Amino acid sequence: MSRARALLPLAVLVTILATAAAVRHGGSRGRVANLPARVTASLSASDAAAPLPGLRGVRADARVPAAGARTFHGDARRTNRARGRGPRVAKVAWSVDLGAPIEAQVTASPDEQTLYAATLGGALVALARDGGAVRWRVALDDRAYGAASVADDGTVYVGSDAKKLRAIDPKGNVLWSMETDGEADTAPLLLPDGAVVFAAGNTLCSARRGGDVAWRFAAKGKIFTSPALGPGGLVVFGAQDDRVYAVRVATGQLAWSLDLGADVDGAPAIGDAGEIFVGTDGAEVVRLDEAGAIVWRTNVGGFVRGGLSVARNGDVLAGVYGPTPRQVRLDGATGALRGAFAVQGTGAREFGVHGGALEAEDGTLFFGAQDDRVYAVDVDGPTTFAFTTGGDVDAPLTLLGDGAIVIASDDGKVYLLVP
């Protein structure tokens, strides 16, 4: 279905709810917490003039992965930060058609010379960084929604709706395959000891290096979030039972859970001081402390279904669904709205921007949307470029060390844009 692609004026489009209260209370284990009150606020004209204000100081403890993304949102904390500055114009070096929609982030080998794309056609495809040639293809037996995660030794871990998690060597040989009780359709979390934590159906699993199960933890609903490594050795994830969970990485035992009143479908993001951020189908972005207590919650006016991002200055970036699809930026300390970038919508609540933006080292933000476009938004607010693909862009983008951007689209193609 064709869609109009013009940007709508933000001052006309965007009226968003924001919280003014910061509340702390005890974490919960299986109970509904008392929810803080919310206060309505509008995006001002000055905010609209600089829709996504960028770096306003960088935290001294801000951490950034050393190389291109080897897992969903680049690191175990799912911050979605990258080194390099990215292209200033949409210059296509190559594109390759993999024959099926791609909704998983494309990840890279340790030397960034191979790119890994998991497709809804049920394949993991290895592409050459230079030229995009297909190096190998491994059948996954069913759709793959979750990004492949790549270990330091080059081993690739990827799940699929065939209820399997596979470990694949850099040459495309399957090292082991683990049968699961549910669809393994989120990105695995790789731990320093070689273990891998992943979701399958309503179960979070931990597998040792050789593929045997270390522990399992059952949520009360389907887990659509890629788990994140939180403070104090906790693995944080959300589920469609309206809860966010924290389990102990060593044992899988529940540390706490919290009912947020709506599905938690997008991966949590963990800030530099251990702050936990999650989004919900209740149109909220919520900050929790490491004990599971709500610090603030902000209503952004639409579903928050993709993973969140945390900028170098501590701000939170979230993709928002309709009726006014946009990328929003919230103050990480208070939850206050700092700005938004709207894209042309259809008026439908199911149409939107799926996930927080990738932040380059100069503060430029890169993200895709369901208007088939990829946007680069400068640190001062203006759009650097808008690149049109042939389908929705739900997959997060990957910035390589040389400044190239990797895009995956529902049109079945992987694109490489170069500086």
C-alpha positions in Angstrom: 0.0 0.0 0.0 1.4 3.4 -1.0 1.8 6.0 1.7 2.4 9.8 1.6 5.9 10.6 2.7 5.9 14.3 3.5 6.7 15.3 7.0 3.9 17.0 9.0 4.6 20.2 11.0 5.5 19.2 14.5 3.9 22.3 16.1 0.6 21.2 14.6 0.9 17.4 15.1 2.5 16.8 18.4 0.7 17.0 21.7 2.1 14.5 24.1 1.5 13.6 27.7 4.5 13.9 30.1 5.0 13.2 33.7 5.8 15.8 36.3 6.1 13.4 39.3 9.1 11.4 40.4 8.0 8.7 42.7 9.9 6.0 44.5 8.4 2.9 46.1 9.4 -0.7 46.9 9.9 -3.2 44.1 7.2 -5.9 43.8 7.2 -9.6 43.5 3.9 -10.5 41.8 1.8 -7.6 42.8 0.5 -4.5 41.1 2.4 -1.4 42.2 0.7 1.9 43.1 1.1 3.9 39.9 2.3 7.6 40.0 0.0 10.3 38.8 0.6 11.7 35.3 0.4 15.4 34.3 -0.5 16.6 30.7 2.1 18.8 29.0 2.3 20.0 25.4 5.3 20.2 23.0 6.2 23.9 22.8 6.9 25.8 19.6 10.6 26.1 20.6 10.8 22.3 20.9 9.2 21.9 17.5 11.8 24.1 16.0 14.6 21.8 17.3 12.7 18.5 17.3 15.3 16.2 18.6 17.9 18.3 20.4 21.2 16.4 20.6 24.2 16.1 22.8 23.9 18.5 25.8 26.9 17.3 27.6 28.1 13.7 27.7 28.1 11.7 30.9 31.6 10.9 32.1 30.7 7.3 32.5 29.0 6.9 29.1 30.1 3.6 27.5 30.1 2.9 23.8 30.8 -0.5 22.0 34.3 -0.6 20.5 33.1 -1.7 17.1 30.0 -2.1 14.9 26.9 -3.7 16.5 27.3 -7.5 17.1 24.0 -7.8 18.9 20.7 -6.0 19.1 21.3 -2.3 19.9 25.0 -2.8 20.0 25.7 -4.0 23.6 24.3 -6.1 26.4 22.6 -3.0 27.9 20.9 -2.3 24.6 21.8 1.4 24.6 22.0 1.7 20.8 25.1 4.0 20.7 27.9 3.7 18.1 31.3 5.0 17.3 31.7 6.9 14.0 29.7 9.7 12.5 27.7 8.2 9.8 26.8 9.5 6.3 25.7 13.1 5.7 23.9 12.2 2.5 22.1 9.0 1.4 24.8 7.5 -0.9 24.1 3.8 -1.6 27.2 1.7 -2.0 25.2 -1.5 -2.6 21.9 -3.3 -1.9 21.1 -7.0 -2.0 17.7 -8.6 -2.2 17.4 -11.6 0.2 14.0 -12.5 -1.0 12.0 -12.0 2.2 11.2 -9.2 4.6 13.8 -8.4 7.2 12.7 -7.1 10.6 15.9 -8.0 12.6 18.8 -5.7 12.9 21.8 -6.6 10.7 24.8 -7.4 12.9 28.5 -7.6 12.1 31.4 -10.0 12.6 34.2 -8.8 15.0 36.2 -7.5 12.1 33.1 -6.0 10.5 33.9 -7.7 7.2 30.8 -9.9 7.4 27.2 -8.8 8.0 24.5 -11.2 9.3 20.9 -10.7 8.3 18.1 -13.0 9.7 14.9 -13.0 7.5 11.2 -13.7 7.7 11.9 -16.2 5.0 13.6 -18.4 7.6 17.3 -17.9 6.8 20.5 -16.4 8.3 22.5 -14.9 5.5 26.1 -13.8 5.7 27.0 -10.9 3.4 30.4 -9.5 2.5 30.8 -5.9 3.8 32.5 -5.0 0.6 30.0 -5.5 -2.3 27.3 -7.3 -0.4 28.0 -10.8 -2.0 26.3 -13.7 -0.2 29.0 -15.7 1.6 26.6 -18.4 2.9 23.1 -19.0 3.9 21.8 -21.3 6.8 18.1 -22.4 6.9 16.4 -21.6 10.1 13.2 -23.6 9.3 10.9 -20.7 10.1 10.7 -16.9 10.4 13.5 -15.1 12.3 12.5 -11.9 14.0 15.4 -11.5 16.3 18.9 -10.1 15.4 21.8 -12.6 15.4 24.3 -12.1 18.2 28.0 -12.5 17.5 30.5 -13.6 20.1 34.1 -12.5 20.3 35.3 -15.7 18.6 32.9 -15.1 15.7 30.2 -17.7 16.7 26.8 -16.5 15.6 23.7 -17.2 17.8 20.3 -16.9 16.3 16.8 -18.1 17.1 13.7 -18.6 15.0 10.0 -19.4 15.1 10.9 -23.1 14.5 11.4 -23.2 18.2 15.2 -23.5 18.0 18.3 -21.6 18.9 21.4 -22.3 16.8 25.1 -21.6 17.2 26.8 -21.2 13.8 30.5 -20.8 13.1 31.9 -18.0 10.9 32.0 -20.4 7.9 28.3 -21.2 8.2 28.5 -24.5 9.9 25.9 -25.3 12.6 27.8 -26.1 15.8 24.6 -27.0 17.8 20.9 -26.5 17.7 18.7 -26.4 20.8 15.0 -27.3 20.8 12.9 -24.9 22.8 9.3 -25.0 24.0 8.3 -21.8 22.2 9.3 -19.5 19.3 12.8 -18.1 19.8 12.2 -14.8 18.1 14.2 -12.2 20.1 17.9 -11.4 20.0 20.1 -13.5 22.3 22.1 -11.9 25.2 25.7 -13.0 25.2 27.5 -13.1 28.6 31.2 -12.7 29.3 31.5 -16.4 30.4 30.2 -17.6 27.0 26.7 -18.3 28.2 23.7 -17.1 26.1 20.4 -15.9 27.5 17.4 -15.9 25.2 13.6 -15.9 25.1 11.5 -18.7 23.7 7.7 -18.4 24.0 7.1 -17.4 27.6 10.4 -18.8 28.9 13.7 -17.1 29.4 16.5 -19.6 29.0 20.2 -19.7 29.7 22.4 -22.0 27.7 26.1 -22.8 28.4 28.7 -22.5 25.7 28.2 -26.1 24.5 24.4 -25.7 24.2 23.1 -27.4 27.4 20.6 -25.6 29.5 21.8 -23.8 32.7 18.4 -22.5 33.8 14.9 -21.6 32.7 12.5 -19.0 34.0 8.8 -18.9 33.0 6.9 -15.6 32.7 3.1 -15.5 32.5 3.0 -14.3 29.0 4.9 -14.3 25.7 8.3 -12.6 25.8 8.9 -10.4 22.8 11.7 -8.4 24.3 15.4 -9.1 23.8 16.8 -9.4 27.3 19.2 -6.8 28.6 22.0 -7.0 31.2 21.0 -4.8 34.1 22.7 -3.7 37.3 23.9 -6.1 39.9 24.0 -9.2 37.7 20.3 -9.0 36.7 18.8 -9.9 33.3 15.8 -7.5 32.6 13.0 -8.3 30.1 9.3 -7.7 29.6 6.4 -9.9 28.6 2.8 -9.8 27.4 1.6 -10.4 30.9 2.1 -6.6 31.4 5.2 -7.2 33.5 8.8 -6.3 33.5 11.0 -8.9 35.1 14.5 -9.0 36.6 16.1 -12.4 37.2 19.6 -13.3 38.5 22.0 -14.0 35.7 23.8 -16.8 37.6 20.7 -18.8 38.7 17.6 -17.6 36.8 15.9 -16.8 40.1 13.4 -14.0 40.2 14.7 -10.8 41.8 11.6 -8.8 41.2 8.7 -8.2 38.8 6.4 -5.3 38.3 3.0 -5.0 36.6 2.9 -1.9 34.4 -0.7 -2.4 33.2 0.1 -3.1 29.6 2.2 -5.4 27.4 5.9 -4.8 27.5 7.1 -5.7 24.0 10.2 -3.6 23.4 13.6 -4.5 24.8 14.6 -2.6 27.9 17.6 -0.2 27.8 20.0 0.2 30.7 21.6 3.5 31.5 25.2 4.1 32.6 24.3 4.3 36.3 22.0 1.2 36.1 18.8 3.1 35.3 16.2 0.7 33.7 14.0 2.1 30.9 11.1 0.2 29.3 8.2 1.0 27.0 4.7 -0.3 27.0 1.5 -0.7 25.0 0.0 1.7 27.5 1.8 4.4 25.5 4.3 4.9 28.3 8.1 5.0 28.8 8.9 4.1 32.4 12.1 4.4 34.4 12.8 1.9 37.1 15.6 1.7 39.7 17.5 -1.5 40.2 15.1 -2.7 42.8 12.1 -2.4 40.4 10.7 0.8 41.8 9.2 3.3 39.4 11.2 6.6 39.3 9.0 8.2 36.6 6.6 7.3 33.8 5.8 9.4 30.8 2.8 9.0 28.4 4.0 9.6 24.8 0.6 9.1 23.1 1.1 5.8 21.3 2.3 2.3 21.6 6.0 1.9 22.5 6.8 -1.5 20.9 10.4 -1.4 19.9 13.5 -1.4 22.0 14.5 1.9 23.7 17.8 3.7 23.3 19.9 5.7 25.8 21.9 8.6 24.5 25.4 9.5 25.7 24.0 12.3 27.8 21.4 10.0 29.5 18.4 11.0 27.5 15.9 8.2 26.4 14.9 7.7 22.8 11.7 5.9 21.9 9.8 5.1 18.7 6.1 5.8 19.0 3.1 4.4 17.1 0.1 6.3 15.8 -2.1 8.2 15.6 1.0 10.6 15.5 4.0 8.3 14.7 7.3 9.9 15.8 10.6 9.5 17.5 10.7 11.2 21.0 13.5 12.2 23.3 12.9 12.3 27.0 15.1 13.6 29.8 16.5 10.4 31.5 16.5 12.0 34.9 13.0 13.4 35.0 11.0 11.8 32.1 10.3 15.3 30.7 9.7 15.6 27.0 12.7 17.3 25.3 11.5 17.0 21.7 10.0 14.8 18.9 10.3 14.2 15.2 7.0 13.2 13.5 6.6 11.2 10.3 3.6 11.1 8.1 1.1 8.7 9.5 -2.1 7.0 8.4 -4.1 7.8 11.6 -3.9 4.1 12.6 -2.6 3.2 16.0 -0.8 0.2 14.5 1.4 2.4 12.2 4.5 4.0 13.6 8.2 4.2 14.4 9.4 0.9 15.8 12.2 1.6 18.3 14.6 4.1 19.6 17.2 5.8 17.3 20.8 4.9 16.9 23.1 7.6 18.2 26.4 8.4 16.4 29.3 9.9 18.2 28.5 13.5 17.0 24.9 13.1 18.3 23.2 12.5 14.9 20.3 10.1 15.3 19.4 7.4 12.7 16.2 5.5 12.6 13.6 3.9 10.3 9.9 4.1 10.2 6.8 2.4 8.7 6.6 5.1 6.0 9.4 3.1 4.3 12.0 5.7 5.2 15.3 6.0 7.1 16.0 9.3 8.7 19.2 11.0 9.8 18.5 13.9 12.2 21.3 16.3 13.0 22.4 17.2 16.5 20.9 20.7 16.1 17.5 19.3 14.8 17.4 19.5 11.0 16.9 16.4 8.9 20.3 15.5 7.3 18.7 13.0 4.9 15.6 10.8 4.4 16.2 7.7 2.4 13.3 5.7 0.9 13.2 1.9 0.8 10.5 -0.3 -0.7 9.0 -1.3 2.6 8.6 -0.7 6.4 11.9 -0.2 8.2 11.3 -1.8 11.6 14.8 -3.1 12.1 17.3 -1.0 14.0 20.1 0.4 11.9 23.8 -0.5 12.3 26.7 2.0 12.1 30.0 0.5 11.2 33.4 1.8 12.3 34.1 3.4 8.9 30.9 5.4 9.1 28.8 3.2 6.8 25.1 2.6 7.8 23.5 -0.8 7.3 19.7 -0.8 6.7 17.3 -3.8 6.6 13.8 -3.3 5.1 10.6 -5.2 4.7 11.2 -5.0 1.0 13.7 -7.8 1.6 16.8 -5.8 0.9 19.9 -4.9 2.9 21.3 -1.5 1.9 24.7 -0.1 2.7 25.0 3.8 2.8 28.5 5.2 2.9 30.0 8.6 3.9 
